Every structure is written in structure tokens, then in C-alpha cells.
Amino acid sequence: PTSSNKSSAGNSGPQSIHHTPTSSSSNNQSYYTRYPNTSPMFSPEHCVFGYSAASPLSEDEENEEVFSPFTFIKNIPNRSQQSRPVSAVRDIPPKTRSTPAATLVLDLDETLVFSSLNVIHDAEYTFNTRFQDHKYKVYVILRPYVKEFLQAMTKHFEMFVYTSAKKEYAEKIVDILDPNKKLFRHRLYQDDCACVLGHYIKDLTILERDLSKTVILDNAPHTFPYHLMNMIPIKSWIGNQEDSELQKLIPYMEKLVRADDIRNVLKKRTDHFHRLLSED
Ligand SMILES: [Mg+2]
């Protein structure tokens, strides 16, 4: 679909409710600059609801600090200094004999779907969500081949969805993808993220799975700064119906799952660190 709301191509989605920080300097207008009345709920990347040193509320774009995933990864503190998100650990279901040996951890926004508070005229799904006495209508479109991809992957992987978006909003989108709760073993949200340098990060270790058998698919690789070796970066998707990244990944993943150590295969990817760090 085409929509005037998707004019920010290249930016990883200021209108996305789960807003992943972007390195794009050509389009660094923050969500708040554009939509100043928006609830702070919609800035999950800032741990204290957006009121960080580089204030996203700043009117002055010139002074706005542009987020660099590369710098973020370089400056990431040692793991041992990090506390694990407490809420998640107790809820993760243990692997059983019937669960596949390999694990696939999937990001949601701009990886599997695109969502917006702006009207998407041909939106496949809409729902209302509440936050702090405000009601919001959310428009959702699905990335091409997402259903085929998930169906194919569930035969080979135990799957988790792990998003830094708020549960109140994100669970409704996961319900669209997995209405019968058959695809995803468990769903992890913002409360299951840790906060590092003012940003939510996702912590793979809380899953307690074998890291040699774990793959992450995320359009924002820096959100897993401690597990870059498990990462397949995917191009941010904001509505292009010609996109076939998920379809192309199916045969790749079916081969990857047979590797003794998935990380040894992933490190040979030519795009790996390039895309990882440019967050294209
Ligand atoms: Mg994302």
C-alpha cells in the first residue's frame, strides 16, 4: 500500500509505536518533534519515558542528538555490570523433549509488522489501546510473507517474540500473528528488557537456551548488544509491498537450523557486521 503516512522511508519509523532509534541523519526528526502531543508511552527506547539527556522533546532539531547504533554497541558496558530484567526470568517455559532444539527469537515492529498511530488507509488491522487515560487507534500492516515465514519456521524452531514495545500495545499485534497461541512459545515485552545507556536492550540469556542453537531476527541489531553473534539483521520494513526478505529467509533458515553452532554460520555472512552496524 502507499500512504502519505509512510513518507519517512529510510527512517526506522518515527511513527512506529515501538520506536527503534535510528542512525539516519537525513531524517532525524523525532516522533515528539513531529507529534508533540503524543503520549510518552510511545517512546520505549528511552528508559525514563523519553526524558533523557538528549531530550526528544527538544524543539530545536539542530541540537537533537542523532542516535548511532555503532557508537551504542561500542560503548556498551560490560555484561557483568548489567542487571537482568527480573520479570521475565520466572515466566520463561523450559524446553521440553517435544520442543525443537533450535530457538528463533523474533522482533516485532518493522521486522514482522509495521504499525502507526497515523491513519494507514489500507491497514489490514486496527485496534484501540489505552494509556494514561488516552485512547489511541493503532493501524497495523503485515510484512509480506510473514505468515508463510512463521509457518515454515515453527517446524524447525522453538519461537519467541521479543519486543521492547509495551505489552498493552504489542500483545494485540502478537495476537494478530498468533491468534491461537501456537506459534510463539512465549512473548517478551518492554518489561522483559534491560535498560542500558538510556535504551532498552533485549537480554537473550533470560531464555536460558543453548546459544549455539539460537538465532535472532531483528531490524535493530543493537537492541541485542551482547548477542550480536546470534543476529540476523533484517531490513526495516515500513510498508513496501514488494518486500520479500522474509520469503528469502525461509530456505536460508531451513539450512541454518542444521548447523552444529549457528554462530559459526552467521559470522560468515558478508552483510553481517556491515548491516549490523549501519542498521540499514
Ligand atoms: Mg524492530
Residues whose N, C-alpha, C, O or C-beta is under 5 A from the ligand:
A	BS01	MG	T20 D107 L108 D109 E110 T111 N219 A220
